[in-house]
Amino acid sequence: MAPPLLEKASDDNEAAVDLGQGVSFLCHGCFSASVSVVPCELGHCQGTTRYCSVACRKSSTCTGMSLHSERHCRFLGQLLTIKNAQISVANEPFAEYMLYTGTSTGSYRSGSEQCDSTSGGSSTSSFRPTSGSIRTMCQVGDPVEVVQFPHQMDAGGSLLVRHNQGPEEKLLLVDVEALETWTDPDTHSQNLRLLQSRGNQLWSRGIALWINDGAYREAVSCFRQSLQIFDWPDNNDDPASTQKIFWEATLQPSPLATEPERTIVARRAHFLGMCLNDDSSHGDINEVRRWFIRSLVSLPLSSTTTRQHQIAAQPFLCGEELGLTYQEEAGNMALARSVATWSIQRHDIMEHDDTKSYWVDPYQRPGYTYWTEKRRLYNSPVLDPINFTWCNKLEQQFDVIRNEFLDLIHTSSEKNKDAGSSGVKHPWHWPAVGSGEHRDSGQHDGQVVNKAGDWRELVLFGSGATLSHAPKTRALLRKHVPDAVSLAEAGAGEVIFSVLSPHTRIAPHCASTNIRLTAHLGIKVPKTAKLDSDHVQCGIRIGQEWRSWAEGKFLIFDDSFEHEVVNDTDEVRAVLLVRFWHSAFSRESDRRSALQQISNQRQLAEQVRHIPPFPPEHARAESRCYGSNNESNSVCLSCSRFGHEHVRLVSTATGERSDNQSDVHFTCTCGYPIL
């Protein structure tokens, strides 16, 4: 909340910032000023302008991220040159201010009078709220001009802007996160005409091909044509730009300024990106990323569209898709974190959970994230085993567990050969992780193993378990770790003996959910392993921290955080891997609720990939596609069918498919109209 009186920053407080010809930008994170941008010790500077206000630099608790996000600083740096911006939130009231000239009688000037946005007015200028603290309601796309920056007022992230959408110009105090890059009015008008004519026609033709005929590739061709007709700000960019400069791409202007048109285009770009990403014959991953980024840029921070539309195209889901394209490509994990950082910083300021990022840490990016309106799960990447009493009980039974492991790791002809802890052979006769030969879950895990390596497992609890294996270990787990057995029996976890062959690497990845934790009991740890900053021979990185195992001791961590494993030795590494319920879910009712939410997220993620966005005027037909037989308004009144398989696009005039938007409507497969 901004203070009622915002005085202009004094010269001594702002000595590092020169808004004249030799502009000196303050680096985000390290707080050092320089005429040219140089790398800072936190590594945020990559040749782009940064900005940090006086309040941020003076705060004793500020670490460079607490008051101002990375996006915040980049955007303000851009505004120092451009000055023009636009409102990015809907129905948001902003306080009106007046410029105080500081004369002996104390006169005021309204927003309609000229104010020097470069120098910040005269040395005695300050700003005060209008009488009665009047507020102006703004809409998405309202253009504004920056009059005063945070460092000129020491407003801690707020700017004074000139707004002239009403009968008279006004000066408004606006938080930087409520602003976005300005869309040129001519570009908006041109794209709006294209959307209302050819764009909508092509998209409706694509819907008909998709839901009526199942002609998916022909439909995707129509979807792509309907969006390619727009004048996108990145049309002339280098094809690899989405790989190299993600942050700059997200600061580009939207092709349209107003709602609901922006949400329409954003949803369509998101869906097209998913279609191209899922098409194995489409080899241009940069085009996929470009459509995801275009969706993120187009969608406003808050939307006036229906809740169903918002769920189907919320920026978090699109950001997650974009992040996965980087995460699944070697060497691009840092970009995956950048996408997560953008999602968190851009959307966590909103009060509505439909627009919030589910993530809270760029290193913690599970595929499906449990959250509620009142609670999100916060965890450290690594947890102390002392907080889990069962760890000590199992460690005391380590000899029992290790002996059963050794019995299982050797075939009958190999028993008693190399049975000591220093001579464990790799169990080539065990199932390979991700092979699918022994269980239907965990198949994605096999994709993160390097070609020269090998990862084997034997399941004790969970899908693919053999009840006769390691009976004493299974009994110990049932007695001391019922949370692990319960999770496995619910189909959300497993307990396995896990073995990595020599010179095996498991690439960085995140778990599918955050409702569980993982424990490793070291059984065979290479004696030659070294863990130092220069070279990790055998260890696991969780978040930003490398850890190692010790035989007979537990390592507890949250595997929803990014983690990777290295065994660059000539020996195998073996652990007892135990997945168990997150401590937030101690009651059975909470566990059922968590599993149901994760299941709903999975279902929604699948539906979003198979249901193209419908025209806004046909929201009920789209809702029918997402519906279930538990929702009376989502079933056909004639035949009680529901789901996207039973929705068809037809023409009101002839009953045939049509490109004319005024003729388009939707029916059930039984012919009953969806109105």
N, C-alpha and C positions, 0 to 999 in steps of 0.2 A: 504494500500500500504506500503510495507516494505521500510525502508530507504536505500539509496545506500550503506551505510557503517554500518555493524552490528558488533559492538565491543563486545568482550566477557564481560559478566557481572562481575563487580568487586566483590571481596570476601565479602566486607561489605554489598553490596546489596543482596547477596545471602547467608547470614549467616544461614538462616533457612533451607536451602536445603543441605543435605549431601548425595552425590551420592556414598558414600562408603558403607560399610557393614550396618551401621545403617541409612538406608534411612529415611528421614523425609519428609513426604508428606504434602503439604499445602492444607488445607481443602477449598473446593470451597464454597464461601459465607462468612465464618467468618474470613478467612485470618489468622487463628492461626495454627502454626505448631506443630506437635507432632510425636514421633517415631511410635506410634500406632494410627490408625485411631479412632477418638472419635467423638460422635455426635456433630454437630455444632448447633449454636442457630437458624439457618434457617431450620434445619431438613433435610438437603440434605445428610448427611452421613448415610449410611445404611450398614456399614461394608465393603465398597469398597474404593479403592484408588481414591483420587481426586488430581487435579493438578491445579495450578494457576501461571501465569507467573509474573515476576517482574513488567511489564507494567501494569498488571491488579491490582496488590496489591498497586502500587504507585499512580494510578490514583485517583484524588480527586473526580471524578464523578462515579467511579466504585462501583457498589453495589453487585458485585459477579456474575452478569448475563450479564452486558452490553458488556464486551469485550470477555468473554468466556462463552459458554453455558455449561449446565450440561453435555451434551454428550461430548463436547470438553474436559472437565476436566477428565471425566472417561476414554476417549480414550487415552489421554496423559499419564494418570496414568498407563494404560496397556502397552503403548509403553516404559515406563521407564524400564520395565522388558524384553519385547519381542524384541524391536529394529526394527524388520522387519515389513514392511507395504507394501501397494500397492496403485497405483493411482486409484482414484475413479471417475474421470471425463474424458470425451472424448475430444480430440483435444484441449487441454489446453496448452498454451506455458508457460514455467517456466524459470525464469532468471537463467543463469549459474553463479556460483561463484567460486572463487579460494581462497585457504587458504593462508593467509599472515603470514609468519613465524616471522616477527618482528625483523629480523637481521639488523645489521647496514647498509647493502646495500639494504635491502628490497627485499627478494626473495619470489617467489610464488610457490605453489605446486598445481597441478591439482587434480581433483577428483580421478584419478587412484592411487595416492599415499596414503599410509596409514595415517589415522587420528584416534586418540583415541576418540571413541564416549562416553566413560565414563567420562573421566576427562575433555574433551573439548579441548584437545591439550595443548600446553605449555601456561604458564601464560601470554605470550605476543601475543598469536595468535589472529587474527581477520580475517574477511572474506570480500572480495571485489568483485564486479562484474567483469566478464571477460571484456577484452578490446572490446568496441563496444556494450556492454550489450547484448551479444548473448542469445537467448532463445531456449530452446529445447521443441519440441512438444511431448507430452506424450499421451498414450492411456490407456483406462480402463484396469486394471490388471497388468500394468507394475510394477514389484517388485522394491522396494527401501529399503535402510537401513538408519536408522536415524543416523546422524553424530553429530548434535548439536540440543539440545532442545531449546525452546523459552527462558527459564530462563538462559541458558548459553550464549545467544546472546542478550537477552532483545529485542526479535523481535516481541513482541506483538502478538503471535499466529502463527508465521511461524517457520518452522524447516529447517535445512540444511540436505539434504538427498543425498545418493550416488545412482546414477542411471546408470545401465550398460547395457541397452538394445541396444545401438548403437555400433559402432566399438570401442569406448573407454568409460571408466567410466567418469561420470561428477558429479559435485556437483551442486545441484539445490536448490533454495529457494522455498519451497512449503508451502502454508497455510495448517494448520492441517485439515481443512474441506475438502481439496482435497485428503485426504488420508483415507484409511480404513484398516480393519484387513486383514492380509496377508493370502492368500489361498495357501496351500501346493501344489507344482507343481505335485506331484504324485497323489494327490487327484483330482486335476483338470483334469489330463490326463485320469484317470479312469472314472470319471463322464462324460467326454466328449465322450468317447467311448460308454458308456451306453446310453447317450442321442441320439447319431447318429444312434444307432442300435435299441435296444429293446424299449427305451424310446419313440422315435418318432413313432414307429409302434403301440405301445399300445395307445398312445394319438390319432392317426388317427383312430384307431378302435373305440375309445370312441366317436370321432366326428361323425362317421358314425352311431353309435347306437343312438346318441343324435338327430342329424338333420334328419336322414333318417327314423328311426323307432320310435322316441319318447320314446325309452327305457332308461329312465333317470337314474335309479338306476344301471342298467348294465353298462351304460356309465361312471357313477361316479366310479364304481369299476375299470374300465380300467384306468381312469384318476389317481386314487390313486396308482394303480400298476406301472404306468409309472413314477411316482415321487418317490415311495418308493425304487426303485432300486438304487438310488443315495446314496453315503456315505455322509450323513448330519452330521454336527458337533454336533448336539444335539440328535443324535439317542440313546445315552445311558443316557440321562437326566432323572431325576425324572419326571413322568407325570404331576406333579403339578408345575413344574419349570416355565412354562409360566405365572402362576399366581403370583409367588413370586419374580422373578428376571427379569422383562422385560428389564431393561437397560442392564444387562449382556447378555441377549439373543441377543439384537440388535448389540452387539459388536462381535458376532461370525463371523467367515469367511464365505464368500459365497462358495457354493459347486463348483462353476466354477469361473475362474478368468477373462475370456474374453467376449467381446461382439461379435455377438448378442446373444450368447448362454445364457448369464445371464438373459437378458430380456425375452427370451423364457421361461426359467424355472420360473422366477418371475411371469409372467402372468399366467402360468399354476397353480402355487401354490396358487395364489390369487383366481382363479376361483374355484379350488377344495375346498378351505376354504369356499367360499360362498355357494357352493353346499351342503356341510356338515352342514353348519349353517342353511340353509333353510329347511333341511330335519328334520321334526318333530320326526322321528323315531331314529335319530342319537343323542344319549345322551351325547357324550363325548365332552364337550365344550373346554377342554384343547387341544384336537386334532385340533379343529377348529382354536384356537389361535395359535397353533404351525405352521400351514400352513400359516397363515397370517404373522407371524413373519419371517418364512422362505422366504416368498415373499419379505418382506421389506429388509431382509439381502441380498437377491440375486440381487435385482434391483440396478444398479449403479446410482450414483447421477445424471448423465446426460447420455442420451441414444442416439444412432445413428439410432434407429429404426424410422419407419414412425410416423407421428403425430397421426394417428388414433390408432396405437398400443399404443402410449404413453398415450393418453387419457384413453384408456381402462384399462391400468394397472399402471397409475401413482401412486406413493407412497402415495399421499394424500388419494385417494379413499380406498386403502388397509388399511392405518392407521385409517381411519374413521371407517371401518368395524370392525377392531380390537378393537378400543376404545368403540364402541357400545356394544361389548360382555361383557366388564367390566361395562359399564354404566348401563346396564340392569340387572346386578346382584348385589344384596344387599351387601354393604360393600366394593365394588371395585371401587368407584368413584375416589379415589386417583390414581388408575392405569389408569383409563380413561384419567385423566389429564396428567399422565406421557406419554401416547401415543401421546397426542396432543402436549406436550412439545417437544417430540422427532421429530414429524413431522415438527413443526415450526423451531426448531434449525437446523435440518439436511438439510432442503430444501429451506429455505428462502434466503440462500446465492446465489441461482441460479438467473440468469438474465432472464431465459425463464419461462414464466408464466405457460407453460404446466407442469413444474416440481415443481412449487412453492406450498407451503401449502396455502390453502384458509384461514386457521385460522391464527389469529394474537395473540390470548390469550388462554392459556390452559383452562381457565374457559368459554370461548366463543366458543361453538362447535355446531352450528346449523347444521341440516341435510343437508341443501342446502344454500350455502353461495354466496351472490352477490359480485362480484368483477369485475374490468376491468383492462386493462393493465396500465391505468393511475391513477386509484383510487380504494382504498379499504375503506370500511366503518369502521371508528374508533369511538368508543363510550365509555362512562363510564357506568358501570353497573347500577348506579343510577343517575338520572338526576333531576335538580331542577325545580319544577313546575312553578317557577317564569318566566321561559323562554317560557312557553306556556300560552299565554294570556287567552285561553279558560278555563283553569283550574279555575281561579278566577271567571269567569262568571258562571260556573256550581256550584261552591261552594256557590255562593250567592243564588242559587236556590235549595239548599240542602233539604229544607223542602218539596218542591214539589216532588223531586226525592224519598225521603224517604217515603213519604205518599203513592206514587204509589207502591213502593216496598212492603209496609205493606199490601196494598190492595191485592196484588198478592200472598203474602206468606201464607195468611190464606185462607182456603176453606170457602165456604159460611156459613157453620155451625159454623166456628171458628171466623168469623169476630167479632171484638170488644173484643175478648178474647186475653189476653196477647198482646195487640196491641202496648203497649209502647215499647220503645227501650230497656228496661231492661228485657222484657219478650217475645222476639221473639222466636217462636217455629221453629223447623227444618221443611222445606217444603217437606215432604216425597212424596207429590203428584206431585212435579216437576220432570222432567226427570233427571235421573242420568247422570253425565258427562261420556262420552264414551260408553253409552248404545247403541247408534245407533238408538234408537226408535224415535228420533225427528229430527236428522240431520245425514248426511253421513260423516261429517268431525269431527275431534277431538276425534275419537274413541280410539286413543292411550292414551289419557289423563286419561282414566279410569284405565289404568294399573299401574299408579303411586300412587294410593290411597291405604292406608293400609287396611287390612281386617276388622279391628274394626271400621273404619271410614266410612264416607259417604260424597259425594260431589254432590250437585245439582245445576242446572242452569236453567235460563229462558232466551231465546235468544230474543233480541230486534232488532238487525240487523245481517244479515248473514244467513247461512244455518240453517233452522229450525225455523226461526223467525215467531212469530205470530203478525200480524200487529195491532191487536186490543189491545195488551198489552201496558200499560204505555204510552198512547198517548202524554201526556205532556212532559215526559222524552224524547221520540222519537223526538218530535218537537224541544226541546232544543238541542239535539245532532245534528240534521240536520242544525240548525241555527249556532251553535257555533263550532262544530267539524266535518266539512264536510270531513276532511281527514279520519276520522274513518268510516263514511258512505260509502265513496268511496272505501276504502279498503275492507269493508264487501261485497259491491256489486260486487267487482272484485273477490270474492271468496278466499281472502287471509287473512281474519280476521273476527272478530265478536265483538259485544257489548252485554254483558250478565249481568244479576244479578247472582252473584256467592255466594253460601252459603256452608260453611263447618260445619258439625255436630260436637258436642263435641268430643274430643279425636280423631281427624282426622289428619293424616299426609300425605302430598304429597311429595313423594320421590324426590331427586335431579334429574333434567332433564334439557334439553335445548330445545328451540323452534325449529320449523322446518326450519325457515329462519331468516335472519337478516335484512330484508327490512322493518320491522315494529318495533314499540315501544308499550309498554303496560302501561296503567294507571289504578290504583285502587282508587276509591273513597270510603272511609270508611263509611259504613252505620250502621253496628252493630259490634262493637269491644268489646270483653269481658272485663268487668271492672276489673276482677281479674288478667288480663294478666300481666306477668312480663317479661322483656327482659333484661337479664344479662348474663354474660359470663358463669355462672355456670348452669343455667337452663332457656331455652326459653319456656315459656308457650304458647305464641301466637305471631307469627312473621313470617317474610319471609327473607330468606337468598338469596341475589343476589350476585354472585361472592363469595367474602370472607366476605361480610358485612351483618350483621343481622339488619333488620329494622322492625318497627311496624307501625300499622295504627292508624289514628285518625279519629273519626267520623266527617264527613263534610269536610275532607281534602284529597287532592290527593297525591298519591305516584306514581312517574314515574320511570320506569326502562326498561332496554333492556332485554327482556326475551330470547334472544339468548344466554345470559350468563347462566351458570348453576344456578338454583334456586330451592329452596325447601320451603315448607310451613308447619308450625306447629300450631295446635290449641289443646293444651293439657289442656283445661279448661272444665268446665261443661256447657258452653254457646256456642251458635252458633257464627260464624264469617261471616259477609256478606259484600260484596263490589259490586259496579258497576264496572265491568271490561270493559275497552275500549281499543281496539287495533286500532292503527292509523299509517299512513305512517311515516316511518323514514324521518327526516327533509331533508335528502339528495335528496329526490324525491319530489320536489315541482312542477315540470312541468309534465303535462300529458304524454308527450313523454318519459320522464325518467321513469315514472311508468310502461308504457307499456314495455319498454326495460327491466326493472327489472323483471317483471312477466314472460317475454319470456325467460330470462336467467334461472330463477328458473325452469320453465317448461322444458327447454332443459336439465337441470341437472337431473331432475326427470326421463325424458325419457332415458337419457344415463345410469343412475343407473339401470334402469330396463333392458335395453339392455345388459349391461355388465353381468348381472346375467343369461341371457338366451342364450348368444352366446359364446360358448367355443372358446378360442384362436386358430386360424388357423395357419398352418405352415407359416413362413415368406414369402416363395416363392408364397404363395397364398393370399397375402395381398388384391388383388382386390376382391377376393371372400368374404373375411371378410368385406371389405368395402361395398359390396353389402348387406350384412346382416344388417349393420348399416344405409343403405341409405334411401332416401325418393324420392318421385316422382318429387321433386324440383331439384334433382341432376341428370343430364343427364348420368353421368358415373356410376350411382348406379342403373340403371334400365336395364332390359334385352333388348337387341337390337331386339330380335325376338317378345317377347310378352309384353314387358314393365312392367313386374312384378318386384318387389323389396321386400326386407325384408328377414329375416332369414327363414321364412316359405317357401320360394321359392328357397332355395339353397340346393343342394344335393352333397354328396361325392360319386364318382364313380371311376372305374379303366379305364385307357386309353386303356388297352389291350383288355378287354372283356366286358366292360360296367358293370361289377359286382364289388361289394365292395372288396377291397384288403388291405392287410397289408403292401404291398410293397410300400415304400415311392416313388420310381421312377415311379410307376404306378398311384399314387393318383392324381386326379384332381377334379374340381368342375364344376357343371352345374346348369342351371336353371331347375325348375321342368318341363319345356317344352322340355328339352333336349339340349337347346342351351348352348354351352360351355362358361365358364367364364374364359377368358384368360387375 
